[in-house]
Amino acid sequence: MTTGYIFDLDGTVYLSNQVIDGAKDTIEYIRTQGDKVVFLSNNSVYSREEYVNKLKSMDITVTLDEIINSSYVVAKYLKNNMLPGEKVWVLGELALLKELELHQIPLTHDPENANYVIISWDRDFTYHKLLQVYKAWQAGAKLFATNPDRTCPTDVGQIPDCGAIIGAIEGATGEKIDAVIGKPSRFMAEAAVNQLQLTYDQCFMIGDRIETDIKMGFEVGMKTIMVLSGITNEKMLKNSPFKPTYTLKSIKEVPTIMKQLMS
């Protein structure tokens, strides 16, 4: 029976531009067993094409169809759910805007004319942008986020991510945002299994973050593998209600689990 392996990227396959030891060999081993791979990232600041090029620079062979990030899933969601005449205002970077334009999502430069605000990681976030979101919210716009990650792991430590921006917005409005489209939402889980053409119970979710990667896999019935190469450490894992099926030091050890399952 074919198995699907859904890999997070940041903190799981690489840290910044440093590939994690064993990532290439693990992914190649999975493919040689006739199993399927997809890469699932909450990071919206890079396009899917940029992810393909980044992985190829690390000598990891991947196709565009095997890359799913939160920008892509947000664009698909809006394409399927927006009503005629509705418009979107974006708090985010160029890759997100390009993905929305690629899916022909109607955008507006006027936040008070928006039906949806898409909140994502914006490394140029300012008070003015916070005010723009606040104005859109006052005018009745729905506030959707690409992802809830408070920080992003890098090779020099963690840096603030979209969750920090969500915190500022919720602090201003006094309300929770309307929805998160990225992990741990079912939208991302569905996108991954649909690409693999498998069911949830045929898939492993492999990631470094307990509250997104493992939570998502746990809630939809996937088997889960926590790697301790990124955000989550053993203390965090011990205190979490979401327990992974397996806990490994890194992606390098995934073939060991596969061999155990085959024996």
N, C-alpha and C positions, 0 to 999 in steps of 0.2 A: 504493500500500500504506500502510495506517495505521501510524503510529509512536507509541510511548508514551514520554512524558517523565516520569521519576520524579524529583521534586525533593525534596532535603533542605530543611529549613526554617531552623534556626538557622545563621547564617553564610552561607546561600545565598540565601534570599528576604528575610531580615531579620536585624538584630542588635538583640536586646532588642525595643524597640518602634519601631525605626527601619527602615522598609522600604528595601531596597537599590535604588539608582537603576536604573530600567529593568525591575524585576521585573514590575510590572503589564503593561507593554507587551509583554514577552516572552511571558507566559502568554496574553495575549489573542491575540497573533500565532499561537501554536501552535494555539489553538482555531480560529482562522479558516482554518487550513490543513486542518482536518478531522482533526487528530491528537488524541491523548488525553493527559490530565494526571492525575497522582496525586502527593500530598504524603506523604513518608515520613520520620517523625521518630523518633529514639531517645529524645527527651525525654518522660519519664513524669509530670512534675509538672503538666501541663495535660491536660484532657479533650479529646476530639475536638471536642466542641461549642465549647469555648473556642478551639481552633485556628480553627474556622470563623469565629467572631466576630472573632478577632484579624486574620485575613486580610481579612475584609470591612471592618474599620476602616481597612485600608490600601488599600481600593478594589479588592481582588482577589476576584473572584467565585469561590466554591467551594461544593461540596455536602459533606454529611457523609460520603458514600460515597467522596469523593476524599481523605479524611484517614485515614491509617493511622499509628498510633504504637505504640511498643513495648508499652504497657499493653494495647492492644487485641489485639496478636498473642500476648502472654503469656496473656491470658484465653482466647483461642481454643485455644491449645496445651493449657492445663490442661483445658478443657472436653472436648477430644478424647482426652486421655491419662490423666486421673485415674481411679482405680478406686473403686468404691463404698466409702464409709466414710473415704476419705482426706481430709485437711484441709491448709489452707495458712496459714502465718504470714507476715505482710507487713512488710517494712522499707521504708517508703515513705510517700508523701503521699496526700492525700485523693482525688485524681483516679484514682490506681491502685486504691485500695480500691473506689471507686464503679464502676470498669470491671469489676472482679472480681465485685462484687455483681450488676451488671447481667447478667453471664453465669452467675449462680447458682453461683459457685464457693464451696464450703464453707470458711469461715474459722475460725480458732481464735485465742484470745487467749493460749493456753498454748504457748510455743515447743517444749516437750518433748513436746507432743501432735501436732506437725506432721509431715506426710510431705514437704512441700515448704516451703522458705523462698524467697520472692521478694524479691530485693535490688534496690532502685532508688535513684535520686537522692533523698536525704532531707536537706533543708536544716536539719533539727533533729537530725541524727545525733549520738549521744552514746555514752559508754562503756557505759552501761546497755543501749542497743540492741545494741551489739557483743556484750555478754555474752549477751543473749537469743539472738542468732544462733548463738553458740558453743554454748549449751546445746542448741539444736535440732540442730546438727551432731553433737554428742556422742550425742544420742538417735537418730541415724540419718537425719535429714531430708536430702533432696536440696537443694542450694543452686543456685538459678537466678537469673540477673540479667537485668534489662530491657535493659541496654546496657553496653558496656565503656568508654565515653568517659571519659577522665581529666579533661577540662575541658569547659566549655560556653562558646562565644564570646558575648560581650555587647558593647554599645556602649561599655563602659568597660574592656574587656579580658576575659581568660579567668578563669573561676571554677571551683573543683573540682566535679566531676560524679560519676556513679556509679562510675567506675573507681577513684577515690580511696577510696571506701567498700569496694569489692571488695578493694583492696590491704590495708586494715586487717583484713578478715575472713580473707584468705589468710595474712596475717601471724600471726593467732591460731591458725588450724587447721594451718598448715604444709602445706596442700594447695590445689590449684586448685579453684575452684568447679566444679560439675558441668556447667553449660551457660550460654551467653548466648543469649537469644532474639531480641534486637534485632539491628540491623546490626552486624557483617557476616554474620550467619547466613543460611542458606538459608530459614529460616522467614519472615524479612522479605521476602526476594526473591520468594518464592512468593506471599505476601500481595499484593504490588504487582502482579505480572503477572496473578494471578487476578482482581484488581479491574479491570485494564485489558482482560482477555480477549485477551491477546496472548502471544507467546512471548518468551523472553529475548532472542533475536537481533533482535527487532523494537523493543527498548527502549533508551533512553539513561538511565543513572543519572547524575544531576547533583548534586554535593555539594562541600563544602569540606574534607572530612576524608579523607585518603588511606587510613587504616587501617580505616575503616568503610565509607564511601560507595564509594570507588573499589575497595577490596578486594572488597566484596560483588559489585559489578558485574563485575569482572574474573573472579571465580571461577565465576560462573554463565553467563558468555558474553554479557553486555550490552556495548554500547558505553558509554563513560564520558566524562564531562566534569568536569574539575576546575576549580572557580572559586577564585580566590585572594582572596576577600572575607571569609574566616573564619579557620579554624585553620591550614591548610597554607600554607607559603610555598615559594618556589622551591628553597631549600636542602633542605627536607624532601622535596620531590618528587624531587629529584635522587638522594637517598640511598635512596629507596623501591624495593622490588622490584615494586611494583604501579604500572605506568605507565598513565595515562589515555589514552584515544584522542585527546582534545583537552584543552588547558589554556587557560583564559580568565581575564581579569581579574575578570569578574563575570557574573552572569546576563544582564546587558544585551546581551552579545555572542552569546548563543545563536542568535538569528535569523540572524546572519551565517553560522554553521555550517550551518543549515538551508538557506539559499539556495545555499550551495556544493554541498550534496548534491543539490539539485533541478536544478542547472544541468548 
